[in-house]
């Protein structure tokens, strides 16, 4: 019967860390890797586990790989501090760990709580996340929307992982600004460019997909806000990509 380590990477997550760790208190081991928080995250985490490490921030994937390296067991459940494992998901994982799992990794649907509502529409759902994996074949990669790449088959769990991504719209906008900077930088490194048509068409397409095709309208005003902000994310990402190209073009003329 394989044992399970839950890993969590943190920075200034004092408001979330105890609830996250309590949701996986049934696991064989809890490992927290903190990137020098200025709040009480580390102190609080040590109330739940003595496996707390403090490291400089090397990037999302590198930090999650480092957390997996600290684990005592090969099977890893990677959890973010703003996520919670429900009793139903815990039971499904524990049943799976009752014998050697057939697949090398498992994804699960993730549902987000936003503006007082669980969102099961738009691009936010089912938002399958591969979080349960065998570290002997699985490695994190990517810096914007990082993910695990496993050398083998991937199974799917049915129970939901809960996500509490934003405190309010202001926090949402701050996160969009940070992530779109990283996304634009990644696109630029890949040699991607965008013109005026793309700056209009891509966000419009994102809004129509979120609000109409993926049912954002069913969540009323909250679904509308999510659809608009998801399309704004797309606009800002490509606007920053356009900006980087513009700066390079202007710089070459000097």
FENNOR-V743264 format. One record per pair of residues at least 6 apart in sequence whose ideal C-beta (glycine too) atoms are under 8 Angstrom apart, sorted by the first residue. I is the first residue (numbers start at 1). GAP is how many residues later the second one is. Records with the same first field share a line. If there is no record, write none. Layout:
I = GAP / GAP
This chain:
1 = 96 / 97 / 98
2 = 71 / 72 / 73 / 95 / 98 / 99
3 = 25 / 26 / 69 / 70 / 72 / 94
4 = 23 / 24 / 25 / 69 / 71 / 72 / 73 / 89 / 93
5 = 22 / 23 / 24 / 25 / 26 / 63 / 66 / 67 / 68 / 70 / 71 / 72
6 = 15 / 18 / 21 / 23 / 24 / 25 / 70 / 71 / 72 / 73
7 = 24 / 25 / 26 / 57 / 60 / 61 / 63 / 64 / 69 / 70 / 71 / 72
8 = 9 / 12 / 13 / 22 / 23 / 24 / 25 / 37 / 59 / 70 / 71 / 72 / 73
9 = 23 / 24 / 25 / 26 / 51 / 54 / 55 / 58 / 71 / 72
10 = 7 / 22 / 23 / 24 / 25 / 27 / 31 / 35 / 71
11 = 23 / 24 / 25 / 26 / 30 / 46
12 = 25 / 26 / 27 / 29
13 = 7 / 24 / 26 / 28 / 68 / 69
14 = 23 / 25 / 26 / 27 / 30
16 = 65 / 66 / 148
17 = 15 / 24 / 27 / 28 / 64
18 = 26 / 29 / 30
19 = 65
20 = 59 / 60 / 61 / 62 / 63 / 64
21 = 9 / 11 / 24 / 27 / 28
22 = 26
23 = 56 / 61 / 62 / 63 / 67
24 = 6 / 53 / 55 / 61 / 66
25 = 23
26 = 64 / 68
27 = 50
28 = 44 / 45
29 = 20 / 22 / 42 / 43 / 44
30 = 18 / 19 / 21
31 = 18 / 20 / 21 / 22 / 36 / 39 / 40
32 = 10 / 13 / 17 / 19 / 20 / 21 / 35
33 = 19 / 20 / 21 / 22 / 30 / 33 / 34 / 37
34 = 7 / 8 / 11 / 18 / 19 / 20 / 21
35 = 19 / 20 / 21 / 22 / 28
36 = 18 / 19 / 20 / 21
42 = 10 / 12
45 = 7
46 = 6
51 = 19
53 = 13 / 14 / 17
55 = 8 / 11
57 = 6
58 = 8
59 = 84
60 = 80 / 82 / 83 / 86
61 = 79 / 80 / 81 / 82 / 85
62 = 78
64 = 14 / 76 / 82
65 = 74 / 75
67 = 11
68 = 8 / 10 / 67 / 70 / 72
69 = 66
71 = 64
74 = 60 / 61 / 62
75 = 22 / 26 / 57 / 58 / 59 / 60
76 = 56 / 57 / 58 / 59 / 62
77 = 8 / 16 / 54 / 55
78 = 53 / 55 / 62 / 70
79 = 6 / 52
80 = 83
82 = 81 / 82 / 83
83 = 27 / 78 / 79 / 80 / 81
84 = 77 / 78 / 80
85 = 8 / 76 / 77
86 = 73 / 74 / 75 / 76
88 = 71 / 72
89 = 19 / 68 / 70 / 71 / 72
91 = 68
92 = 65 / 66 / 67
93 = 39 / 64
96 = 10 / 36 / 61
101 = 33 / 54
102 = 51 / 53
103 = 49 / 50 / 51 / 52
104 = 29 / 30 / 33 / 34 / 46 / 47 / 48 / 49 / 50
105 = 25 / 27 / 28 / 29 / 32 / 33 / 43 / 45 / 47 / 49 / 50
106 = 24 / 25 / 26 / 27 / 48 / 49 / 50 / 51
107 = 21 / 22 / 23 / 24 / 25 / 47 / 48 / 49 / 50
108 = 20 / 21 / 23 / 24 / 48 / 49 / 50 / 51 / 52 / 53
109 = 16 / 17 / 18 / 19 / 20 / 48 / 49 / 50 / 51 / 52
110 = 15 / 16 / 17 / 18 / 19 / 50 / 51 / 52 / 53
111 = 7 / 8 / 9 / 14 / 15 / 16 / 49 / 50 / 51 / 52
112 = 6 / 7 / 12 / 13 / 15 / 51 / 52 / 53
113 = 6 / 49 / 50 / 51
114 = 10 / 51 / 52 / 58 / 108 / 112
115 = 53 / 54 / 107 / 110
116 = 106
117 = 102 / 105
119 = 6 / 100 / 103 / 104 / 107
120 = 6 / 99
121 = 93 / 94 / 95 / 96 / 97 / 98 / 102 / 105
122 = 88 / 89 / 92 / 93 / 94 / 97 / 101 / 104 / 105 / 108
123 = 83 / 86 / 87 / 91 / 107
124 = 102 / 106
127 = 36
128 = 28
129 = 32
130 = 17 / 18 / 20 / 24
131 = 17 / 30
132 = 25
133 = 15 / 17
134 = 16 / 18
137 = 13 / 14 / 15
138 = 10 / 11 / 12 / 13
139 = 9 / 10
140 = 6 / 7 / 8 / 9
141 = 6 / 8
143 = 39 / 43
144 = 35 / 38 / 39 / 42
165 = 7 / 10
166 = 6 / 9
169 = 56 / 60
172 = 57
173 = 56
176 = 53 / 56 / 57 / 60
177 = 59
179 = 54
180 = 53 / 56 / 57 / 60
181 = 59
183 = 54 / 57
184 = 53 / 54 / 56 / 57 / 59 / 60
185 = 59
187 = 50 / 51 / 54
188 = 53 / 56 / 57
192 = 49
193 = 48 / 49 / 52
194 = 8 / 44 / 47 / 48 / 51
195 = 47
198 = 40
199 = 36 / 39 / 40 / 43
202 = 32 / 33 / 36
203 = 28 / 29 / 31 / 32 / 35
204 = 27
206 = 24 / 25 / 27 / 28
207 = 20 / 21 / 23 / 24
210 = 6 / 16 / 17 / 20 / 21
211 = 6 / 12 / 13 / 16
215 = 8
216 = 7 / 8 / 10 / 11
217 = 6 / 7
219 = 7
